């Protein structure tokens, strides 16, 4: 627009109108759900909206004037490798696609947010080489996709595992039956008795593997009844003591005043035993396992961050903690995958997969806290049944 023939009053009016429009635009950008950051050609930040400040953990007065690299700690989602230098080289080009979804921003407080990043050069003359970076928080979306993929994988493998286990179990029954008959025929022949005993022992170990497969395949709702988890843990603790041995210390802390859940008793019993076996295997016959319960209320917002299947309400928190070596960063993403195991044992690698399947099918959530050299803690949240009266543990 040519302002050459405008009067002073008209110019002031146009200026005021332009300032109001700019203020409205800034107000809109400030309250967008997506993070917005603007950096000038010297790589100094000139604008961060509310969402960008929340994701980075900085205050506006601290961040403005700082470099993008200092405020936005960008790392690869899988390797945690810093990507700030890579992003800086792209500042002069328009960049953004589906592949840039595997990025994390580590906030000033150390919290990781998975984001999708887009870089848009501002080509208007007044912007003088500035760029706008949009940041979309996709943490929840990514978790939902991962959970859905895992559930679909577990369901498919569960059907296959059940079919294979039944067929394999029928064959083992035949082998064991004939081995028992052979036992009568080889009495007195020490070498044949030893060989036959090895056949029987191997079949029994294989039968344990088929048991794991059958437990894993039982993801459907089987006979859900009200179960007192505190009592279930008391009963399971006697079995746990037998499989843990004398050198592993078992501590039971039932602090949850409310402990009634709607569950399949067999599945929750196996859940406790599988977590106990897993901890035993990593302790190498020496250490401490602590099994505890508490109560906690989860808001709708907290539930959505954890799982789409969780509903707002009170939950029983079951925690199983060991003093073992912890889980490596390489192994952690795979611990709930079927058949995955790092243990040199006769176990099938189905224990934690079965635990995960049971928790999800009961409308709960499982979280793992681990640090190498300091042990591992599995925390399971199961929805409580709304009982009018419940005696404390």
LINVENZI-V454835 format. One line per field, one symbol per residue. burial: 1 if it has 9 or more other ideal C-beta (glycine too) atoms within 8 Angstrom, else 0. Layout:
BEGIN
burial=???
END
This chain:
BEGIN
burial=000000000010010000000000010010010111111100111011101110111100001101011011111100000011001101100011000110111010000111111111110000000111111111110111001001101110111011011101100100110011011001000000100100110011111111111111111000000010110111111011001100010101010101111111101111111111111111100011111111100100001101100100011111111101011000110011010100000011111111111111111111110100001111111111001000000
END
